[in-house]
Amino acid sequence: MTTASTDHAYLAANWASVRGRVDAACRDAGRDPSDVSILPVSKTFGPEVVRAAMALGLKRFGENKVQEIRAKAEALAGEDIEWVVIGHLQTNKAKDVARLASEVQSLDRIDLAEALHKRLMIEGRAIDVLIEVKTSPEESKQGLSPADLPAFLEALRAYDTLRVRGLMTMAVQSDDPEAVRACFRRLRELRDAAEMQGHELPRLSMGMSGDFSLAIAEGATEVRIGTAIFGRRDVTHV
Ligand SMILES: *Cc1c(COP(=O)(O)O)cnc(C)c1O
């Protein structure tokens, strides 16, 4: 872990490189680079690293643990930051999420929607949410089963504090690019089918440091990038 006195020049170089690679992937896919945003994933890196990233103009940060958001939000109180929850959420974290997060990308079950809605009502806030869908056969992967998506979307209409904006997924971990790409394609097709049913789902959050080009080729509007911007994480903290 870097310290406050560390030179953070590497962040500017990494950021420029990632933005350049994302833009190139857009051009290869015949897409406009301005249609794909990058969500920097700062998990496991401390507030001083987030502060250095803010100096590059970044303001939204993806985190997978609510305790970490709490600690960083406290350390960076008063800063213009938006915390985006991308990891599996327990319902007992709903209070902190409602207080601190600007968005949740890992909404995958109705009891969680219910808990978030209750707490958001108390806070008097509404947040953007993406539904995490399990597009990979791996047991370890989180997310709603694709077959359950239509009913879930209907059920979410009851919660006006949750603005459903799109879908999120993590692809299978595989050396076979076709297997990875199939996960991203699946998410896009699920989105297209839901839009035919009258749901507006403009956002597709898919693609990470190792597979974002494939995700962009399949229509990602947002890629979640940790390692390629911030460096390798201490594996014991992942
Ligand atoms: C950690 C994480 C990422 C970023 O992964 P990298 O491979 O470091 O880019 C993206 N999405 C989710 C849900 C994550 O937990």
The ligand as an ORCA input file, in Angstrom:
! r2SCAN-3c Opt
* xyz 0 1
  C     -12.627     -5.824     -8.372
  C     -13.758     -5.693     -9.325
  C     -13.574     -5.127    -10.603
  C     -12.234     -4.640    -11.127
  O     -11.406     -5.722    -11.394
  P      -9.970     -5.546    -12.082
  O      -9.721     -6.862    -12.700
  O      -9.012     -5.205    -11.010
  O     -10.098     -4.452    -13.087
  C     -14.694     -5.009    -11.417
  N     -15.911     -5.429    -11.017
  C     -16.128     -5.976     -9.810
  C     -17.502     -6.416     -9.434
  C     -15.061     -6.138     -8.931
  O     -15.278     -6.687     -7.720
*
